[in-house]
Amino acid sequence: MYAVTGASGQLGRLVVQELLAKTDAGNIVALVRDPGKLADLVAQGVVVRRFDYNDETTLADALAGVDRLLLISSSEIGRREPQHRAVISAAKSAGVGFIAYTSLLKADTSPLGLAGEHRATEAAIKDSGLSYVLLRNGWYLENYTMSAGMEVAHGTVIGSTGDGRVSAASRADYAAAAAKVLLDWSTGQQTLELAGDDSFTLADYAATLANVSGKPVVYQYLPKDAFSAALQNVGLPPAVASVVADSSANAADGALFDERRELSRLIGRPTQTLSDAVTAALA
Ligand SMILES: NC(=O)c1ccc[n+]([C@@H]2O[C@H](COP(=O)([O-])OP(=O)(O)OC[C@H]3O[C@@H](n4cnc5c(N)ncnc54)[C@H](OP(=O)(O)O)[C@@H]3O)[C@@H](O)[C@H]2O)c1
């Protein structure tokens, strides 16, 4: 049986769809803290089990019968190290044979503030003795395109990335990679650096918004603190704004750039282009 944590999330749902295309629904265990969110998957025959990272004592039972587990990193930044440790320990006691984990691009050397929890999780997985694949995912294209409409309306893209290039890929491409590894990967103890085939600067992103929309859009650089303040002004909680601004500033120095194209080799197709992602977001 193949289990996926965070199955109600945007990436988790896409992974489950990929698995459904390749294996019987009854072989898939969707792990979720609120099973009510996955009634549609229950109707398709997927096994849905309650799985709250904070409810440690219940995790091993929820993994009964699972052979291969995808741990999608938690969205609760700052609480992820103990949460992920609890999942890894439960996987061990439940007899799970293989774990894949969605880490961060170049997690071992990344200067992003987000990287620490991923490094700690990678270390816990290695220490566990489980067979593993670390899926070091780069930035999502959707991190940019989710604001595309607003950016076109304002004619401005803001960020601290300067001329830094980002090799972003769509959630759908990372999901295809995760499903493939869960289903097919036979050798453990691997680390994959996954990112988009092509990189872009925020000026390129603004130019793509302008091309696709037919309206003028320019990139405006903001220093990290000013960007964080601007994000808070549009309603982001301070902690989230600070993480986004930190990531944007570190991307200026190439922290989210990668040209190995391991993701497209793994999924057997080119990754979605920025232009296609912007076109879809503005449609
Ligand atoms: N590479 C990138 O650019 C990037 C960007 C954003 C996030 N990420 C990371 O990648 C992960 C997946 O991305 P995404 O877009 O799918 O995020 P998402 O849509 O926010 O999904 C996060 C998932 O984590 C679950 N979760 C949170 N706390 C939990 C807990 N205590 N117990 C069990 N499940 C819990 C959520 O469950 P609920 O539905 O119950 O909330 C949800 O299913 C994120 O969680 C984050 O670690 C990466």
The ligand as a Tripos MOL2 file, in Angstrom:
@<TRIPOS>MOLECULE
LIG
   48    52     1     0     0
SMALL
NO_CHARGES

@<TRIPOS>ATOM
      1 N1          8.3540   24.3380   -2.8220 N.am      1 LIG1
      2 C1          7.5600   25.3620   -2.5800 C.2       1 LIG1
      3 O1          7.5480   26.3840   -3.3010 O.2       1 LIG1
      4 C2          6.6020   25.2930   -1.4380 C.ar      1 LIG1
      5 C3          5.6430   26.3150   -1.2730 C.ar      1 LIG1
      6 C4          4.7590   26.2070   -0.2040 C.ar      1 LIG1
      7 C5          4.8280   25.1200    0.6570 C.ar      1 LIG1
      8 N2          5.7600   24.1510    0.4450 N.ar      1 LIG1
      9 C6          5.8730   22.9700    1.3200 C.3       1 LIG1
     10 O2          5.3010   21.8760    0.6030 O.3       1 LIG1
     11 C7          4.1860   21.3410    1.3420 C.3       1 LIG1
     12 C8          3.0960   20.9470    0.3610 C.3       1 LIG1
     13 O3          2.6990   22.0860   -0.3680 O.3       1 LIG1
     14 P1          1.1630   22.3980   -0.6210 P.3       1 LIG1
     15 O4          1.1090   23.4620   -1.6190 O.co2     1 LIG1
     16 O5          0.4030   21.1440   -0.8380 O.co2     1 LIG1
     17 O6          0.7230   22.9770    0.8270 O.3       1 LIG1
     18 P2         -0.7570   23.0610    1.4100 P.3       1 LIG1
     19 O7         -1.7590   23.1050    0.3040 O.co2     1 LIG1
     20 O8         -0.7520   24.1590    2.4110 O.co2     1 LIG1
     21 O9         -0.9470   21.6510    2.1600 O.3       1 LIG1
     22 C9         -0.3680   21.4060    3.3920 C.3       1 LIG1
     23 C10        -0.8860   20.0910    3.9080 C.3       1 LIG1
     24 O10        -0.2960   19.8230    5.1890 O.3       1 LIG1
     25 C11        -1.3380   19.4010    6.0490 C.3       1 LIG1
     26 N3         -1.0430   19.6230    7.4500 N.ar      1 LIG1
     27 C12        -0.6870   20.7770    8.0500 C.ar      1 LIG1
     28 N4         -0.5510   20.5790    9.3690 N.ar      1 LIG1
     29 C13        -0.8420   19.2740    9.5990 C.ar      1 LIG1
     30 C14        -0.8960   18.4790   10.7520 C.ar      1 LIG1
     31 N5         -0.6620   18.9840   11.9800 N.pl3     1 LIG1
     32 N6         -1.1970   17.1630   10.6240 N.ar      1 LIG1
     33 C15        -1.4590   16.6370    9.4090 C.ar      1 LIG1
     34 N7         -1.4450   17.3560    8.2670 N.ar      1 LIG1
     35 C16        -1.1450   18.6560    8.3800 C.ar      1 LIG1
     36 C17        -2.5350   20.2180    5.6050 C.3       1 LIG1
     37 O11        -3.7340   19.6720    6.1310 O.3       1 LIG1
     38 P3         -5.0850   20.5540    6.2210 P.3       1 LIG1
     39 O12        -5.7710   20.4140    4.8720 O.co2     1 LIG1
     40 O13        -5.8430   19.9030    7.3170 O.co2     1 LIG1
     41 O14        -4.6950   21.9680    6.5200 O.co2     1 LIG1
     42 C18        -2.4030   20.0710    4.0970 C.3       1 LIG1
     43 O15        -2.9050   18.8260    3.6890 O.3       1 LIG1
     44 C19         3.7890   22.4490    2.3150 C.3       1 LIG1
     45 O16         3.1590   21.8980    3.4520 O.3       1 LIG1
     46 C20         5.1300   23.0770    2.6370 C.3       1 LIG1
     47 O17         5.8420   22.3160    3.6040 O.3       1 LIG1
     48 C21         6.6270   24.2150   -0.5780 C.ar      1 LIG1
@<TRIPOS>BOND
     1     1     2 1
     2     2     3 2
     3     2     4 1
     4     4     5 ar
     5     4    48 ar
     6     5     6 ar
     7     6     7 ar
     8     7     8 ar
     9     8     9 1
    10     8    48 ar
    11     9    10 1
    12     9    46 1
    13    10    11 1
    14    11    12 1
    15    11    44 1
    16    12    13 1
    17    13    14 1
    18    14    15 2
    19    14    16 1
    20    14    17 1
    21    17    18 1
    22    18    19 2
    23    18    20 1
    24    18    21 1
    25    21    22 1
    26    22    23 1
    27    23    24 1
    28    23    42 1
    29    24    25 1
    30    25    26 1
    31    25    36 1
    32    26    27 ar
    33    26    35 ar
    34    27    28 ar
    35    28    29 ar
    36    29    30 ar
    37    29    35 ar
    38    30    31 1
    39    30    32 ar
    40    32    33 ar
    41    33    34 ar
    42    34    35 ar
    43    36    37 1
    44    36    42 1
    45    37    38 1
    46    38    39 2
    47    38    40 1
    48    38    41 1
    49    42    43 1
    50    44    45 1
    51    44    46 1
    52    46    47 1
@<TRIPOS>SUBSTRUCTURE
     1 LIG1         1 GROUP 0 **** ****
